[in-house]
Amino acid sequence: MEYPKALEKRFVVVFPKSNDYERALNISAKLYLIGKPIPAIDVLIASMALNRKIAVISKDKHFDAVQEVESDLILRKE
C-alpha cells in the first residue's frame, strides 16, 4: 500500500528475517528458470507472506508468477 493511504488503516509492520531472504533467493532462482524474473522486493514480500502463511493483497501480476512456482502463496486481488 502506498503512502499516504497506508496511514488511513492500521497495519502491523513485519520485518524480514534471514529465512525470508533464503526463501526469496530460492523463489528468484525458480522464476529465473521458467523465464519470469520479477523485482527482488516483490519476491521478498511473497517469501515473507509464504513463511507466515498470510495473504498478499495485490493486483500486481508479478505475484501471479510467484504462484506458478510456489502454489501455496495466498493471493487476493482487491
ABEGO torsion letter per residue (X at the ends): XBOAAAAABBBBBBBBBAAAAAAAAAAAAAAAAAGBBBBAAAAAAAAAAAAAGBBBBBABAAAAAAAAABAABBBBBX
